[in-house]
Amino acid sequence: MEKEKDFKHLESLYWVFTQVCNDQCSHCYNFSGPQGKRISVEECLQIIANLPEKIDRIILSGGEPLAEKEKLYRILEVLQEKYGNDTQIMLQTNGDLLTAEILDKLIEKGVSRFDISSIDAYHKAGGNHLMQLAELFASRAVNGDEKDALIEKTHYLHEKPLSWGYWGATQDMWLGGNWARGRAYANQLWKKDPEHNFCSILSGAIGFLQGTETVPQEISIQLWAINPCCPGTLRALGDARTQKVSEVLAEAAKNPVYQMLDKGNPYRMGEHLGVSEAYARSRCNALQNVCRWCDEFFREFFVGEEEGK
């Protein structure tokens, strides 16, 4: 790495703590639905205990977080105990299950940003509940001026106004290169574009170790699996239930594969293993998607890397 990094401080964490959902969308990358995968409250508390000492923001997502709202409330309570007001808590929800009573409780438990991620044709409500949600947020003085996802690092890592926004799946972005898995892949909804480098954008792997001037150092935990990016690599970095996240990241920082992913360059992640950039790009073209190449690389070339072989 170019410089020493104190992994006891993390700028951003995206945590899918449940894959249970009241909906079963045709484009869902992790097969969320009424029978989606879940982990116990005890496992969630183990994960929180293993999180770094300082985190600037935590995004809680799913699945649908409110499909397991009692678990969500407990998570929020323990995060408050650990981080106080030093960490911004953001919630991604489809909004279907949100009521005035639930909104009041979420605000009371420290959520300062609400992102409605269901304003598209793939979700059950299809965006028809947007005005109802707008009225609900307005009734609680939750500011709606920031409609889009908060992607400017200087804003969401340093300001914590009570706010909400919304978006939905589109062919250019959320059905773009990062969704070639789950139901989106099974239903052929993924965008076949080998030129799209998901690793180089927010929610991809870029900056997950070091961050950049504009992109925060953000990792993903999918249930318990520690990953460089939102959908997750085929092989997890580690298990947040049993391992300190800071130690897992410090170990990953020594590996040339993850160093290249941190730079947003999945085409060169296998060079030290004899996998050339030219070969990687040819496979991207054949597979029509950079994330499918990443999966293939971890399946066929990464064997033994976890043990340092």
C-alpha positions as CSV (number, residue, x, y, z in Angstrom):
1,M,0.0,0.0,0.0
2,E,1.1,3.6,-0.6
3,K,0.7,4.6,3.1
4,E,-0.2,3.1,6.4
5,K,-3.9,3.0,7.1
6,D,-5.4,2.9,10.6
7,F,-8.3,0.5,10.0
8,K,-9.6,1.3,13.4
9,H,-11.3,4.2,11.7
10,L,-13.7,3.4,8.8
11,E,-15.4,6.2,6.8
12,S,-18.4,4.2,5.6
13,L,-20.0,0.8,6.2
14,Y,-22.8,-0.6,4.1
15,W,-24.4,-3.5,6.1
16,V,-27.1,-5.8,4.7
17,F,-28.2,-7.3,8.1
18,T,-31.1,-9.2,6.6
19,Q,-32.3,-10.5,3.3
20,V,-35.8,-10.9,4.5
21,C,-38.2,-8.7,2.5
22,N,-41.9,-8.1,2.1
23,D,-41.3,-7.9,-1.6
24,Q,-39.6,-10.3,-4.0
25,C,-38.3,-8.1,-6.8
26,S,-37.3,-9.6,-10.1
27,H,-34.0,-7.6,-10.1
28,C,-32.8,-8.3,-6.6
29,Y,-29.1,-9.2,-6.5
30,N,-29.2,-11.2,-3.2
31,F,-32.5,-13.1,-3.7
32,S,-34.2,-11.2,-0.9
33,G,-37.9,-12.0,-0.2
34,P,-40.2,-13.4,2.5
35,Q,-37.9,-16.5,2.8
36,G,-34.7,-14.5,2.5
37,K,-31.6,-15.4,4.5
38,R,-31.3,-14.0,8.0
39,I,-29.0,-13.9,10.9
40,S,-29.9,-13.8,14.6
41,V,-29.9,-10.8,16.9
42,E,-27.0,-12.4,18.7
43,E,-24.9,-12.6,15.5
44,C,-25.7,-9.0,14.8
45,L,-24.4,-8.0,18.2
46,Q,-21.3,-10.0,17.6
47,I,-20.8,-8.1,14.4
48,I,-21.2,-4.7,16.1
49,A,-18.7,-5.7,18.7
50,N,-16.2,-6.5,15.9
51,L,-16.7,-3.2,14.0
52,P,-13.9,-0.6,14.1
53,E,-13.7,1.9,17.0
54,K,-14.7,4.8,14.8
55,I,-17.1,4.8,11.8
56,D,-18.3,8.0,10.2
57,R,-21.4,6.6,8.7
58,I,-23.3,3.3,8.7
59,I,-25.9,2.4,6.0
60,L,-28.3,-0.3,7.2
61,S,-30.0,-2.1,4.3
62,G,-31.5,-5.4,3.2
63,G,-33.7,-7.1,2.1
64,E,-36.1,-4.8,3.8
65,P,-34.8,-3.6,7.2
66,L,-38.4,-3.0,8.5
67,A,-39.3,-6.6,7.7
68,E,-37.3,-7.4,10.8
69,K,-37.9,-4.2,12.7
70,E,-37.4,-5.5,16.2
71,K,-33.9,-6.7,15.2
72,L,-33.3,-3.3,13.5
73,Y,-34.3,-1.5,16.7
74,R,-31.9,-3.6,18.7
75,I,-29.1,-2.9,16.2
76,L,-29.8,0.8,16.4
77,E,-29.7,0.8,20.2
78,V,-26.4,-1.0,20.4
79,L,-24.9,1.2,17.7
80,Q,-25.9,4.2,19.7
81,E,-24.3,2.7,22.8
82,K,-21.1,2.2,20.9
83,Y,-20.8,5.3,18.8
84,G,-23.1,7.9,20.3
85,N,-23.7,10.8,18.0
86,D,-20.3,10.5,16.2
87,T,-21.7,8.2,13.6
88,Q,-24.3,9.0,11.0
89,I,-26.9,6.3,10.7
90,M,-28.6,5.9,7.3
91,L,-31.5,3.5,6.5
92,Q,-32.3,2.2,3.0
93,T,-35.9,0.9,2.8
94,N,-38.5,0.3,0.2
95,G,-40.9,2.4,2.4
96,D,-43.8,-0.1,2.2
97,L,-43.8,-0.9,5.9
98,L,-43.0,2.6,7.1
99,T,-45.6,4.2,9.4
100,A,-45.7,7.4,11.5
101,E,-45.1,5.3,14.7
102,I,-42.2,3.5,13.2
103,L,-40.7,6.7,11.8
104,D,-40.8,8.3,15.2
105,K,-39.0,5.3,16.7
106,L,-36.3,5.3,14.1
107,I,-35.6,8.9,14.6
108,E,-35.6,8.4,18.3
109,K,-33.0,5.6,17.9
110,G,-30.7,7.7,15.8
111,V,-31.5,7.4,12.1
112,S,-30.8,10.7,10.5
113,R,-31.1,9.8,6.8
114,F,-33.8,7.8,5.0
115,D,-33.4,6.5,1.5
116,I,-36.4,5.1,-0.3
117,S,-35.0,2.7,-2.9
118,S,-38.2,1.5,-4.5
119,I,-39.2,4.2,-7.0
120,D,-39.2,2.1,-10.1
121,A,-41.2,-0.5,-12.0
122,Y,-39.5,-3.5,-10.4
123,H,-40.9,-2.9,-6.9
124,K,-44.4,-3.9,-5.8
125,A,-45.5,-0.3,-5.2
126,G,-43.9,0.9,-8.4
127,G,-43.3,4.3,-6.9
128,N,-47.0,5.0,-6.3
129,H,-46.4,5.5,-2.6
130,L,-44.0,8.4,-3.1
131,M,-46.4,11.2,-2.3
132,Q,-47.7,9.3,0.8
133,L,-44.1,8.9,2.0
134,A,-43.4,12.6,1.2
135,E,-46.3,13.6,3.4
136,L,-45.2,11.3,6.2
137,F,-41.7,12.7,6.2
138,A,-42.9,16.2,6.1
139,S,-45.1,15.6,9.1
140,R,-42.0,14.8,11.1
141,A,-39.9,17.7,9.7
142,V,-37.6,15.3,7.8
143,N,-36.1,17.5,5.1
144,G,-36.7,16.3,1.5
145,D,-34.5,18.8,-0.4
146,E,-31.7,16.2,-0.9
147,K,-33.8,13.9,-3.2
148,D,-30.9,12.0,-4.7
149,A,-28.6,9.5,-2.9
150,L,-25.9,11.4,-0.9
151,I,-22.8,10.6,-2.9
152,E,-20.7,13.6,-2.2
153,K,-18.2,12.6,0.4
154,T,-17.8,16.1,2.0
155,H,-21.6,16.2,2.5
156,Y,-22.5,12.8,4.0
157,L,-19.4,12.3,6.1
158,H,-19.6,15.7,7.8
159,E,-23.2,16.8,7.9
160,K,-26.0,14.9,9.7
161,P,-29.3,16.7,9.0
162,L,-32.5,14.8,9.3
163,S,-33.3,14.1,5.6
164,W,-34.7,11.7,3.1
165,G,-34.3,11.0,-0.6
166,Y,-35.3,8.4,-3.1
167,W,-34.2,6.5,-6.3
168,G,-34.9,3.3,-8.1
169,A,-33.4,0.7,-10.4
170,T,-32.4,1.9,-13.9
171,Q,-30.7,0.2,-16.8
172,D,-27.7,2.6,-16.5
173,M,-27.0,2.3,-12.8
174,W,-28.6,-0.2,-10.5
175,L,-29.2,-2.7,-13.3
176,G,-25.8,-1.8,-14.7
177,G,-22.6,-3.8,-14.3
178,N,-23.0,-4.5,-10.6
179,W,-26.2,-6.6,-10.8
180,A,-25.1,-9.6,-12.8
181,R,-26.1,-12.0,-10.0
182,G,-29.2,-13.0,-8.1
183,R,-32.6,-12.7,-9.7
184,A,-31.3,-9.9,-12.0
185,Y,-29.0,-12.4,-13.6
186,A,-31.5,-15.3,-13.5
187,N,-34.2,-13.0,-15.1
188,Q,-31.8,-11.5,-17.7
189,L,-32.3,-8.0,-16.3
190,W,-28.6,-7.3,-16.0
191,K,-26.9,-4.8,-18.4
192,K,-24.5,-6.6,-20.8
193,D,-21.8,-4.0,-21.0
194,P,-18.2,-5.2,-20.7
195,E,-17.0,-1.6,-20.7
196,H,-18.8,-0.7,-17.5
197,N,-16.3,-0.9,-14.6
198,F,-18.3,-1.1,-11.5
199,C,-15.2,-1.3,-9.4
200,S,-14.4,2.3,-10.3
201,I,-17.6,3.8,-8.9
202,L,-19.2,4.3,-5.5
203,S,-20.5,1.0,-4.1
204,G,-17.8,-0.8,-6.1
205,A,-14.5,-1.8,-4.6
206,I,-12.6,1.5,-5.3
207,G,-11.3,3.0,-2.1
208,F,-12.4,0.2,0.2
209,L,-9.0,0.2,1.8
210,Q,-7.7,3.8,1.3
211,G,-10.6,5.9,0.1
212,T,-10.1,8.6,-2.5
213,E,-10.5,12.4,-2.5
214,T,-14.1,12.0,-3.5
215,V,-15.0,8.3,-2.7
216,P,-15.1,7.3,1.0
217,Q,-13.4,4.3,2.3
218,E,-16.4,2.1,2.3
219,I,-16.8,-1.7,2.9
220,S,-19.8,-3.9,2.7
221,I,-21.0,-6.5,5.1
222,Q,-23.5,-8.9,3.5
223,L,-25.2,-10.5,6.6
224,W,-21.8,-11.4,8.2
225,A,-19.5,-11.5,5.1
226,I,-17.0,-8.7,4.9
227,N,-16.6,-7.5,1.3
228,P,-14.9,-4.7,-0.7
229,C,-18.1,-3.8,-2.5
230,C,-21.9,-3.7,-2.2
231,P,-22.9,-6.9,-4.0
232,G,-19.8,-8.7,-2.6
233,T,-16.9,-10.6,-4.1
234,L,-17.3,-14.4,-4.6
235,R,-15.0,-15.0,-1.6
236,A,-15.6,-12.8,1.5
237,L,-12.6,-11.1,3.1
238,G,-13.7,-12.5,6.5
239,D,-16.5,-13.2,8.9
240,A,-17.6,-10.2,11.0
241,R,-19.2,-12.4,13.6
242,T,-15.8,-13.9,14.7
243,Q,-13.2,-11.5,13.3
244,K,-12.3,-7.9,14.0
245,V,-13.1,-6.0,10.9
246,S,-10.0,-3.7,11.3
247,E,-7.8,-6.8,11.4
248,V,-9.4,-8.3,8.3
249,L,-8.9,-5.1,6.4
250,A,-5.3,-4.8,7.5
251,E,-4.6,-8.3,6.2
252,A,-6.4,-7.6,2.9
253,A,-4.2,-4.5,2.5
254,K,-1.2,-6.8,2.1
255,N,-2.6,-8.6,-0.9
256,P,-2.0,-7.4,-4.4
257,V,-5.5,-8.6,-5.5
258,Y,-7.2,-6.3,-3.0
259,Q,-4.7,-3.5,-3.6
260,M,-5.8,-3.4,-7.3
261,L,-9.5,-3.6,-6.4
262,D,-8.9,-0.7,-4.0
263,K,-7.6,1.3,-7.0
264,G,-10.8,0.3,-8.9
265,N,-8.8,-1.8,-11.4
266,P,-10.1,-5.4,-11.5
267,Y,-8.3,-6.0,-14.8
268,R,-4.9,-6.0,-13.1
269,M,-5.8,-7.8,-9.8
270,G,-4.3,-11.1,-11.0
271,E,-1.0,-9.9,-12.5
272,H,1.1,-11.3,-9.6
273,L,-0.6,-14.7,-10.3
274,G,0.2,-14.6,-14.0
275,V,-3.2,-13.3,-15.1
276,S,-2.6,-10.5,-17.5
277,E,-4.6,-7.4,-17.9
278,A,-5.2,-8.4,-21.6
279,Y,-6.6,-11.7,-20.5
280,A,-8.8,-10.1,-17.9
281,R,-10.2,-7.7,-20.5
282,S,-10.8,-10.5,-23.0
283,R,-12.8,-12.4,-20.3
284,C,-14.8,-9.3,-19.5
285,N,-15.7,-9.1,-23.2
286,A,-16.7,-12.7,-23.3
287,L,-18.7,-12.6,-20.1
288,Q,-20.1,-9.1,-21.0
289,N,-19.7,-7.9,-17.4
290,V,-16.8,-7.0,-15.1
291,C,-18.5,-8.5,-12.0
292,R,-18.8,-11.8,-13.8
293,W,-15.1,-11.6,-14.5
294,C,-14.5,-10.9,-10.8
295,D,-16.5,-14.0,-9.8
296,E,-14.6,-16.1,-12.3
297,F,-11.2,-14.8,-11.1
298,F,-12.0,-15.6,-7.5
299,R,-13.3,-19.0,-8.4
300,E,-10.5,-20.1,-10.7
301,F,-7.4,-18.1,-9.8
302,F,-7.7,-17.0,-6.2
303,V,-7.4,-20.5,-4.7
304,G,-5.0,-20.5,-1.7
305,E,-4.6,-16.7,-1.6
306,E,-6.5,-16.5,1.7
307,E,-3.8,-18.6,3.3
308,G,-1.1,-16.6,1.7
309,K,0.0,-19.4,-0.7
